[in-house]
Amino acid sequence: QTVQMQDFASYLGMLLANRATREVAWKLIQSRWEDVRKKGDSPMILRRLVEALGNLPERRHLNEVESFLSAHPIESARQATAQTLERLRMDVALRERLMPELSQWLRSSAQ
């Protein structure tokens, strides 16, 4: 089936947020960017597509998203790009700060 244009960004966001589908979805977005961009051919949907990239949780994702958006700028989504990158940076920093302590707590709780 075909995903409706108005649902496209939400659908991609869900795929990027899901651990089981995240990597495949991200690779697909990168490799088929022109198709993705054509599918989301409206300023609002392009902004939502950029915002969906904020679901990628790791530092390597942040680096990849920064490079990708730098190589494929979306004029109509400049503000969304800046906000998404800022949020990603904060999320990655928080994750990196909390993960060691959380991992230790989970290991000690499992014993």
WOSUL-V800570 format. One record per helix or strand of 2 or more residues. SS is the DSSP state (@ for helix, = for strand). FROM is the first residue (numbers start at 1). LEN is the number of residues. If there is no record, write none. Layout:
ss:SS from:FROM len:LEN
ss:SS from:FROM len:LEN
This chain:
ss:@ from:5 len:13
ss:@ from:22 len:10
ss:@ from:33 len:7
ss:@ from:43 len:13
ss:@ from:59 len:13
ss:@ from:75 len:36
